[in-house]
Amino acid sequence: MSLRRQLERLSGEAKAAARILAVVPTAQKNRCLRAMAAALRRAVPAILAANRQDVAAATRAGLSPALIDRLTLTRLRVAEMRRSLAAVAALPDPVGRVLRAWRRRDGLLIKKVRVPLGVIGIIYESRPNVTSDCVGLCLKSGNAVLLRGGSEALRSNVAIARTLRRAARRAGLPAGVLAVVPSTDRRAIDIMTTLSGHLDLIIPRGGEALIRRVAAHATVPVIKHYKGVCHVYVDDRANLAMAEAVAFNAKVQRPATCNAMETLLVHRAAAARFLPSMIRRLKAARVEVRGCPQTRRIVPGLAAATERDWSMEYLDLILSVKVVPSLQAAIDHINRYGTSHSDTIVTDDRRHAEQFLQAVDSAAVYVNASTRLTDGFQFGLGAEMGISTDKLHARGPMGLEELTTYKYQVYGRGHLRT
């Protein structure tokens, strides 16, 4: 069977399953999610064995330590996957929620009601826990899902999906509610993006090259989860101890994620007091720091940051640092070089905070908090499909509501248009 025929068959099964899933009661969906969580617990040995094979192959292929970290599963990370499924089960079901209802003077009743999107295609890289998170969110929101993970995680993704699919069938749902594309052929990406009539939405999660490829080829609607060039700006009115803690967490806690800080901006009035201690701490954590000319005068011996650095998503222990003359200069830098993902200001000045919140054009804008908090689980959404940097339909962490659309249900008594 050709790859296109294989994908058409999988997406056709998903389409049929989506029609069933759209009307499945909330209680049954929740039972299925809890059963999936229990199944993951039982399958830990098999999942970790598959993941060890993926990690070994990725190590032989020379992937960076940061990417190896994203690929690696542990018992703790599988436990987090289970907790995410349980958290999604505990969330209110958006399907069937009446957004608005009104009755015309002639008695015609109109309701605007949330409904599933249908079949969602997810194209992603490296992180196999995404498989579980996406399945949980799609199932609760009434959508079937077709998953195409990165070739480096295929064994892990197949093991996870097999476990979840069996649990779904035992819970009375059709097997087609979820499937993993069992191929490392990159042509599968281009084929998926053109399955109009089979898929209702494509969500790409990964590097810039992947997302540009999907957007260039797609005839199916796409919500882009673009790269994260995230910033921390240390204001002249900042608590510098807090600023150091926030910046360190934003860069070092898990540098290979899209919500990690890539550029640190510091007001020139605070730079001499803040940067020496901050950079010592970063260097102790093995962060390579690249600085603007003023940063390098304050802390000699740093590599020079180039124009290209301000737009770089390193996804690694590398950081660019720039001293700026004002809050407005920081805002202008972020809006020019950022990717509308996550940015924060550290300040004790409420007016500065409000100006930053209003003027920075990003999906998540923070005051005195780490950019690493941009996450569906951290926001109380149970999990996320990713962080949308688009502005239409969904923006920021995509939870259950962002995986629905709406339709109008209209009740008449023989009403006619005259």
DOZAVO-330297 format. One record per residue (C-alpha): residue in one letter; x, y, z. Coordinates in nm, 3 decimals, always signed. Example, Ala and Ser with C-alpha at 12.3 -4.5 7.8 and 13.67 -1.06 7.14 Angstrom:
# DOZAVO-330297
{pt A; {+1.230; -0.450; +0.780}}
{pt S; {+1.367; -0.106; +0.714}}
This chain:
# DOZAVO-330297
{pt M; {+0.000; +0.000; +0.000}}
{pt S; {+0.135; +0.343; -0.094}}
{pt L; {+0.202; +0.598; +0.179}}
{pt R; {-0.080; +0.821; +0.054}}
{pt R; {-0.327; +0.534; +0.055}}
{pt Q; {-0.216; +0.439; +0.404}}
{pt L; {-0.271; +0.793; +0.531}}
{pt E; {-0.606; +0.820; +0.355}}
{pt R; {-0.714; +0.495; +0.523}}
{pt L; {-0.604; +0.613; +0.869}}
{pt S; {-0.765; +0.954; +0.829}}
{pt G; {-1.081; +0.794; +0.689}}
{pt E; {-1.105; +0.574; +0.999}}
{pt A; {-1.050; +0.883; +1.211}}
{pt K; {-1.328; +1.068; +1.028}}
{pt A; {-1.574; +0.787; +1.095}}
{pt A; {-1.465; +0.768; +1.459}}
{pt A; {-1.498; +1.147; +1.501}}
{pt R; {-1.867; +1.133; +1.411}}
{pt I; {-1.920; +0.881; +1.690}}
{pt L; {-1.699; +1.061; +1.939}}
{pt A; {-1.880; +1.391; +1.882}}
{pt V; {-2.190; +1.257; +2.060}}
{pt V; {-2.024; +1.039; +2.325}}
{pt P; {-2.138; +1.147; +2.675}}
{pt T; {-1.892; +1.328; +2.898}}
{pt A; {-1.897; +1.050; +3.158}}
{pt Q; {-1.784; +0.793; +2.901}}
{pt K; {-1.503; +1.016; +2.777}}
{pt N; {-1.385; +1.069; +3.134}}
{pt R; {-1.391; +0.695; +3.205}}
{pt C; {-1.181; +0.642; +2.894}}
{pt L; {-0.926; +0.905; +3.000}}
{pt R; {-0.892; +0.749; +3.344}}
{pt A; {-0.857; +0.405; +3.184}}
{pt M; {-0.582; +0.544; +2.960}}
{pt A; {-0.398; +0.678; +3.264}}
{pt A; {-0.419; +0.337; +3.432}}
{pt A; {-0.302; +0.167; +3.112}}
{pt L; {+0.007; +0.390; +3.100}}
{pt R; {+0.098; +0.279; +3.451}}
{pt R; {+0.084; -0.087; +3.349}}
{pt A; {+0.278; -0.021; +3.027}}
{pt V; {+0.571; +0.167; +3.183}}
{pt P; {+0.826; -0.113; +3.119}}
{pt A; {+0.729; -0.147; +2.751}}
{pt I; {+0.720; +0.229; +2.694}}
{pt L; {+1.058; +0.288; +2.858}}
{pt A; {+1.212; -0.002; +2.665}}
{pt A; {+1.095; +0.149; +2.337}}
{pt N; {+1.220; +0.490; +2.446}}
{pt R; {+1.566; +0.354; +2.531}}
{pt Q; {+1.596; +0.232; +2.174}}
{pt D; {+1.501; +0.577; +2.043}}
{pt V; {+1.747; +0.752; +2.275}}
{pt A; {+2.028; +0.514; +2.180}}
{pt A; {+1.967; +0.575; +1.810}}
{pt A; {+1.949; +0.952; +1.863}}
{pt T; {+2.277; +0.946; +2.058}}
{pt R; {+2.448; +0.753; +1.777}}
{pt A; {+2.310; +1.009; +1.530}}
{pt G; {+2.474; +1.291; +1.724}}
{pt L; {+2.165; +1.479; +1.845}}
{pt S; {+2.241; +1.756; +2.094}}
{pt P; {+2.208; +1.692; +2.469}}
{pt A; {+1.910; +1.931; +2.479}}
{pt L; {+1.725; +1.732; +2.211}}
{pt I; {+1.816; +1.405; +2.381}}
{pt D; {+1.659; +1.545; +2.698}}
{pt R; {+1.337; +1.628; +2.512}}
{pt L; {+1.328; +1.276; +2.370}}
{pt T; {+1.400; +1.091; +2.694}}
{pt L; {+1.119; +0.939; +2.900}}
{pt T; {+1.154; +0.842; +3.265}}
{pt R; {+0.916; +0.691; +3.515}}
{pt L; {+0.856; +1.042; +3.645}}
{pt R; {+0.772; +1.177; +3.298}}
{pt V; {+0.533; +0.888; +3.232}}
{pt A; {+0.373; +0.963; +3.569}}
{pt E; {+0.330; +1.324; +3.453}}
{pt M; {+0.157; +1.192; +3.140}}
{pt R; {-0.083; +0.996; +3.362}}
{pt R; {-0.153; +1.299; +3.579}}
{pt S; {-0.220; +1.507; +3.270}}
{pt L; {-0.482; +1.258; +3.146}}
{pt A; {-0.646; +1.255; +3.488}}
{pt A; {-0.643; +1.636; +3.498}}
{pt V; {-0.812; +1.655; +3.157}}
{pt A; {-1.077; +1.409; +3.275}}
{pt A; {-1.151; +1.640; +3.569}}
{pt L; {-1.199; +1.949; +3.350}}
{pt P; {-1.544; +2.067; +3.234}}
{pt D; {-1.642; +1.934; +2.892}}
{pt P; {-1.666; +2.220; +2.641}}
{pt V; {-1.874; +2.015; +2.393}}
{pt G; {-2.240; +2.112; +2.400}}
{pt R; {-2.184; +2.427; +2.603}}
{pt V; {-2.428; +2.701; +2.502}}
{pt L; {-2.224; +3.015; +2.435}}
{pt R; {-2.525; +3.232; +2.370}}
{pt A; {-2.899; +3.188; +2.325}}
{pt W; {-3.166; +3.431; +2.218}}
{pt R; {-3.522; +3.430; +2.091}}
{pt R; {-3.644; +3.654; +1.812}}
{pt R; {-3.965; +3.849; +1.846}}
{pt D; {-4.138; +3.596; +1.619}}
{pt G; {-4.042; +3.312; +1.857}}
{pt L; {-3.749; +3.164; +1.665}}
{pt L; {-3.495; +3.031; +1.921}}
{pt I; {-3.124; +3.048; +1.826}}
{pt K; {-2.841; +2.886; +2.022}}
{pt K; {-2.468; +2.914; +1.963}}
{pt V; {-2.319; +2.583; +2.083}}
{pt R; {-1.963; +2.447; +2.113}}
{pt V; {-1.890; +2.143; +1.895}}
{pt P; {-1.573; +1.944; +1.810}}
{pt L; {-1.358; +2.038; +1.514}}
{pt G; {-1.357; +1.679; +1.381}}
{pt V; {-1.022; +1.521; +1.294}}
{pt I; {-0.702; +1.695; +1.401}}
{pt G; {-0.362; +1.614; +1.254}}
{pt I; {-0.066; +1.679; +1.485}}
{pt I; {+0.284; +1.699; +1.337}}
{pt Y; {+0.550; +1.723; +1.606}}
{pt E; {+0.911; +1.649; +1.697}}
{pt S; {+1.112; +1.483; +1.973}}
{pt R; {+0.890; +1.488; +2.283}}
{pt P; {+0.694; +1.161; +2.308}}
{pt N; {+0.484; +1.288; +2.601}}
{pt V; {+0.313; +1.509; +2.340}}
{pt T; {+0.148; +1.192; +2.209}}
{pt S; {-0.039; +1.134; +2.533}}
{pt D; {-0.123; +1.501; +2.592}}
{pt C; {-0.268; +1.542; +2.245}}
{pt V; {-0.476; +1.226; +2.265}}
{pt G; {-0.622; +1.331; +2.600}}
{pt L; {-0.719; +1.678; +2.487}}
{pt C; {-0.859; +1.563; +2.155}}
{pt L; {-1.066; +1.286; +2.310}}
{pt K; {-1.217; +1.511; +2.580}}
{pt S; {-1.304; +1.777; +2.321}}
{pt G; {-1.467; +1.515; +2.096}}
{pt N; {-1.202; +1.507; +1.822}}
{pt A; {-1.025; +1.214; +1.660}}
{pt V; {-0.650; +1.262; +1.614}}
{pt L; {-0.386; +1.151; +1.363}}
{pt L; {-0.033; +1.187; +1.504}}
{pt R; {+0.289; +1.216; +1.307}}
{pt G; {+0.580; +1.243; +1.548}}
{pt G; {+0.946; +1.281; +1.467}}
{pt S; {+1.137; +0.983; +1.331}}
{pt E; {+1.366; +0.998; +1.635}}
{pt A; {+1.071; +0.911; +1.866}}
{pt L; {+0.878; +0.664; +1.650}}
{pt R; {+0.921; +0.359; +1.877}}
{pt S; {+0.816; +0.560; +2.183}}
{pt N; {+0.517; +0.717; +2.010}}
{pt V; {+0.394; +0.383; +1.876}}
{pt A; {+0.423; +0.222; +2.220}}
{pt I; {+0.230; +0.504; +2.386}}
{pt A; {-0.039; +0.519; +2.116}}
{pt R; {-0.084; +0.140; +2.122}}
{pt T; {-0.144; +0.156; +2.496}}
{pt L; {-0.394; +0.440; +2.470}}
{pt R; {-0.575; +0.289; +2.173}}
{pt R; {-0.633; -0.038; +2.356}}
{pt A; {-0.773; +0.151; +2.654}}
{pt A; {-1.005; +0.348; +2.425}}
{pt R; {-1.141; +0.030; +2.269}}
{pt R; {-1.200; -0.126; +2.612}}
{pt A; {-1.391; +0.190; +2.706}}
{pt G; {-1.624; +0.140; +2.409}}
{pt L; {-1.477; +0.393; +2.169}}
{pt P; {-1.383; +0.313; +1.809}}
{pt A; {-1.016; +0.240; +1.749}}
{pt G; {-0.996; +0.516; +1.489}}
{pt V; {-1.016; +0.789; +1.753}}
{pt L; {-0.637; +0.792; +1.756}}
{pt A; {-0.358; +0.671; +1.534}}
{pt V; {+0.016; +0.726; +1.485}}
{pt V; {+0.155; +0.744; +1.133}}
{pt P; {+0.386; +0.438; +1.140}}
{pt S; {+0.642; +0.580; +0.897}}
{pt T; {+0.958; +0.789; +0.919}}
{pt D; {+0.917; +0.900; +0.556}}
{pt R; {+0.906; +1.280; +0.557}}
{pt R; {+0.668; +1.270; +0.261}}
{pt A; {+0.401; +1.183; +0.518}}
{pt I; {+0.410; +1.545; +0.636}}
{pt D; {+0.332; +1.682; +0.289}}
{pt I; {+0.059; +1.424; +0.235}}
{pt M; {-0.110; +1.495; +0.568}}
{pt T; {-0.123; +1.867; +0.498}}
{pt T; {-0.319; +1.803; +0.177}}
{pt L; {-0.580; +1.561; +0.314}}
{pt S; {-0.866; +1.806; +0.273}}
{pt G; {-1.195; +1.635; +0.343}}
{pt H; {-1.021; +1.394; +0.582}}
{pt L; {-0.850; +1.629; +0.828}}
{pt D; {-1.017; +1.941; +0.964}}
{pt L; {-0.708; +2.103; +1.115}}
{pt I; {-0.330; +2.060; +1.118}}
{pt I; {-0.124; +2.165; +1.421}}
{pt P; {+0.254; +2.160; +1.364}}
{pt R; {+0.475; +2.161; +1.673}}
{pt G; {+0.848; +2.181; +1.623}}
{pt G; {+1.130; +2.379; +1.471}}
{pt E; {+1.100; +2.667; +1.231}}
{pt A; {+1.179; +2.452; +0.925}}
{pt L; {+0.897; +2.209; +1.005}}
{pt I; {+0.639; +2.480; +1.055}}
{pt R; {+0.738; +2.666; +0.739}}
{pt R; {+0.717; +2.340; +0.543}}
{pt V; {+0.369; +2.267; +0.675}}
{pt A; {+0.243; +2.619; +0.612}}
{pt A; {+0.383; +2.619; +0.257}}
{pt H; {+0.217; +2.291; +0.151}}
{pt A; {-0.107; +2.283; +0.347}}
{pt T; {-0.452; +2.284; +0.193}}
{pt V; {-0.591; +2.191; +0.535}}
{pt P; {-0.626; +2.482; +0.783}}
{pt V; {-0.314; +2.523; +1.002}}
{pt I; {-0.261; +2.670; +1.349}}
{pt K; {+0.110; +2.740; +1.380}}
{pt H; {+0.307; +2.676; +1.697}}
{pt Y; {+0.601; +2.881; +1.591}}
{pt K; {+0.943; +2.909; +1.752}}
{pt G; {+0.984; +3.081; +2.087}}
{pt V; {+1.230; +3.368; +2.101}}
{pt C; {+1.130; +3.463; +2.456}}
{pt H; {+1.260; +3.757; +2.658}}
{pt V; {+1.305; +3.860; +3.018}}
{pt Y; {+1.335; +4.237; +3.065}}
{pt V; {+1.487; +4.361; +3.393}}
{pt D; {+1.350; +4.710; +3.455}}
{pt D; {+1.529; +4.991; +3.636}}
{pt R; {+1.260; +4.952; +3.905}}
{pt A; {+1.315; +4.578; +3.947}}
{pt N; {+1.385; +4.380; +4.261}}
{pt L; {+1.721; +4.246; +4.141}}
{pt A; {+1.713; +3.931; +4.356}}
{pt M; {+1.375; +3.845; +4.205}}
{pt A; {+1.501; +3.934; +3.859}}
{pt E; {+1.796; +3.698; +3.897}}
{pt A; {+1.572; +3.412; +4.010}}
{pt V; {+1.320; +3.468; +3.729}}
{pt A; {+1.586; +3.497; +3.457}}
{pt F; {+1.777; +3.192; +3.580}}
{pt N; {+1.461; +2.979; +3.585}}
{pt A; {+1.353; +3.104; +3.243}}
{pt K; {+1.686; +3.002; +3.087}}
{pt V; {+1.816; +2.704; +3.282}}
{pt Q; {+1.519; +2.509; +3.420}}
{pt R; {+1.464; +2.337; +3.084}}
{pt P; {+1.641; +2.519; +2.801}}
{pt A; {+1.522; +2.297; +2.515}}
{pt T; {+1.160; +2.415; +2.540}}
{pt C; {+0.992; +2.684; +2.332}}
{pt N; {+0.908; +2.892; +2.642}}
{pt A; {+1.268; +2.918; +2.765}}
{pt M; {+1.428; +3.263; +2.762}}
{pt E; {+1.661; +3.325; +2.469}}
{pt T; {+1.736; +3.696; +2.523}}
{pt L; {+1.786; +3.887; +2.848}}
{pt L; {+1.724; +4.262; +2.830}}
{pt V; {+1.846; +4.486; +3.113}}
{pt H; {+1.781; +4.857; +3.170}}
{pt R; {+2.109; +5.046; +3.164}}
{pt A; {+2.041; +5.194; +3.510}}
{pt A; {+2.035; +4.841; +3.658}}
{pt A; {+2.295; +4.674; +3.434}}
{pt A; {+2.612; +4.736; +3.638}}
{pt R; {+2.444; +4.616; +3.960}}
{pt F; {+2.267; +4.319; +3.803}}
{pt L; {+2.477; +4.167; +3.526}}
{pt P; {+2.799; +4.057; +3.706}}
{pt S; {+2.615; +3.837; +3.958}}
{pt M; {+2.362; +3.716; +3.702}}
{pt I; {+2.625; +3.614; +3.449}}
{pt R; {+2.837; +3.439; +3.713}}
{pt R; {+2.535; +3.230; +3.806}}
{pt L; {+2.455; +3.153; +3.443}}
{pt K; {+2.815; +3.052; +3.370}}
{pt A; {+2.814; +2.824; +3.674}}
{pt A; {+2.518; +2.649; +3.509}}
{pt R; {+2.724; +2.612; +3.187}}
{pt V; {+2.531; +2.877; +2.994}}
{pt E; {+2.720; +3.036; +2.704}}
{pt V; {+2.652; +3.410; +2.726}}
{pt R; {+2.673; +3.639; +2.423}}
{pt G; {+2.658; +4.009; +2.499}}
{pt C; {+2.606; +4.346; +2.335}}
{pt P; {+2.899; +4.593; +2.356}}
{pt Q; {+2.776; +4.749; +2.682}}
{pt T; {+2.723; +4.406; +2.840}}
{pt R; {+3.078; +4.310; +2.745}}
{pt R; {+3.216; +4.629; +2.902}}
{pt I; {+3.042; +4.546; +3.228}}
{pt V; {+3.141; +4.178; +3.217}}
{pt P; {+3.463; +4.139; +3.012}}
{pt G; {+3.543; +3.817; +2.829}}
{pt L; {+3.198; +3.742; +2.686}}
{pt A; {+3.143; +3.645; +2.325}}
{pt A; {+2.988; +3.917; +2.111}}
{pt A; {+2.621; +3.893; +2.026}}
{pt T; {+2.553; +3.944; +1.656}}
{pt E; {+2.242; +4.075; +1.485}}
{pt R; {+2.149; +3.714; +1.411}}
{pt D; {+2.154; +3.625; +1.781}}
{pt W; {+1.859; +3.851; +1.862}}
{pt S; {+1.633; +3.632; +1.645}}
{pt M; {+1.776; +3.295; +1.750}}
{pt E; {+1.580; +3.022; +1.924}}
{pt Y; {+1.877; +2.837; +2.072}}
{pt L; {+1.686; +2.562; +2.257}}
{pt D; {+2.011; +2.514; +2.446}}
{pt L; {+2.225; +2.664; +2.721}}
{pt I; {+2.303; +2.974; +2.515}}
{pt L; {+2.179; +3.324; +2.597}}
{pt S; {+2.207; +3.664; +2.433}}
{pt V; {+2.214; +3.969; +2.663}}
{pt K; {+2.145; +4.331; +2.572}}
{pt V; {+2.149; +4.651; +2.774}}
{pt V; {+1.869; +4.888; +2.670}}
{pt P; {+1.822; +5.260; +2.748}}
{pt S; {+1.453; +5.247; +2.841}}
{pt L; {+1.139; +5.040; +2.889}}
{pt Q; {+1.020; +5.151; +2.545}}
{pt A; {+1.346; +5.031; +2.389}}
{pt A; {+1.291; +4.690; +2.550}}
{pt I; {+0.936; +4.676; +2.414}}
{pt D; {+1.055; +4.777; +2.066}}
{pt H; {+1.327; +4.509; +2.072}}
{pt I; {+1.080; +4.237; +2.174}}
{pt N; {+0.824; +4.336; +1.911}}
{pt R; {+1.096; +4.344; +1.644}}
{pt Y; {+1.291; +4.027; +1.724}}
{pt G; {+1.045; +3.817; +1.923}}
{pt T; {+0.806; +3.556; +1.789}}
{pt S; {+0.489; +3.658; +1.978}}
{pt H; {+0.535; +3.371; +2.222}}
{pt S; {+0.618; +3.461; +2.586}}
{pt D; {+0.787; +3.764; +2.737}}
{pt T; {+0.820; +3.900; +3.090}}
{pt I; {+0.908; +4.219; +3.273}}
{pt V; {+1.056; +4.220; +3.622}}
{pt T; {+0.959; +4.546; +3.792}}
{pt D; {+0.811; +4.695; +4.108}}
{pt D; {+0.656; +4.981; +3.911}}
{pt R; {+0.289; +4.919; +3.831}}
{pt R; {+0.282; +5.173; +3.548}}
{pt H; {+0.583; +5.010; +3.382}}
{pt A; {+0.419; +4.670; +3.422}}
{pt E; {+0.094; +4.784; +3.263}}
{pt Q; {+0.276; +4.952; +2.974}}
{pt F; {+0.467; +4.630; +2.907}}
{pt L; {+0.152; +4.415; +2.926}}
{pt Q; {-0.033; +4.636; +2.681}}
{pt A; {+0.247; +4.707; +2.433}}
{pt V; {+0.423; +4.370; +2.394}}
{pt D; {+0.252; +4.177; +2.114}}
{pt S; {+0.289; +3.821; +2.245}}
{pt A; {+0.056; +3.537; +2.328}}
{pt A; {+0.163; +3.537; +2.695}}
{pt V; {+0.299; +3.847; +2.867}}
{pt Y; {+0.416; +3.831; +3.230}}
{pt V; {+0.501; +4.055; +3.520}}
{pt N; {+0.753; +3.917; +3.773}}
{pt A; {+0.720; +3.557; +3.655}}
{pt S; {+0.919; +3.312; +3.443}}
{pt T; {+0.834; +3.255; +3.078}}
{pt R; {+0.858; +2.881; +3.156}}
{pt L; {+0.506; +2.909; +3.298}}
{pt T; {+0.356; +2.929; +2.948}}
{pt D; {+0.217; +2.578; +2.956}}
{pt G; {-0.132; +2.433; +2.947}}
{pt F; {-0.085; +2.232; +3.266}}
{pt Q; {+0.059; +2.534; +3.449}}
{pt F; {-0.235; +2.746; +3.330}}
{pt G; {-0.484; +2.492; +3.466}}
{pt L; {-0.586; +2.361; +3.124}}
{pt G; {-0.492; +2.001; +3.211}}
{pt A; {-0.250; +1.981; +2.919}}
{pt E; {-0.196; +2.159; +2.590}}
{pt M; {-0.173; +2.094; +2.221}}
{pt G; {+0.109; +2.344; +2.214}}
{pt I; {+0.155; +2.721; +2.222}}
{pt S; {-0.013; +2.892; +1.930}}
{pt T; {+0.159; +3.206; +1.806}}
{pt D; {-0.123; +3.272; +1.559}}
{pt K; {-0.393; +3.528; +1.630}}
{pt L; {-0.695; +3.368; +1.463}}
{pt H; {-0.902; +3.102; +1.643}}
{pt A; {-0.643; +3.017; +1.910}}
{pt R; {-0.353; +3.195; +2.078}}
{pt G; {-0.120; +3.082; +2.354}}
{pt P; {-0.158; +2.743; +2.526}}
{pt M; {-0.423; +2.545; +2.338}}
{pt G; {-0.657; +2.361; +2.572}}
{pt L; {-1.000; +2.207; +2.532}}
{pt E; {-1.192; +2.517; +2.423}}
{pt E; {-0.937; +2.590; +2.149}}
{pt L; {-1.006; +2.244; +2.003}}
{pt T; {-1.372; +2.324; +1.946}}
{pt T; {-1.567; +2.544; +1.712}}
{pt Y; {-1.937; +2.626; +1.728}}
{pt K; {-2.255; +2.586; +1.535}}
{pt Y; {-2.596; +2.747; +1.551}}
{pt Q; {-2.890; +2.536; +1.659}}
{pt V; {-3.215; +2.698; +1.554}}
{pt Y; {-3.562; +2.599; +1.684}}
{pt G; {-3.866; +2.705; +1.487}}
{pt R; {-4.236; +2.635; +1.464}}
{pt G; {-4.280; +2.641; +1.091}}
{pt H; {-4.091; +2.968; +1.054}}
{pt L; {-4.043; +3.095; +0.699}}
{pt R; {-3.851; +3.386; +0.553}}
{pt T; {-4.068; +3.646; +0.390}}
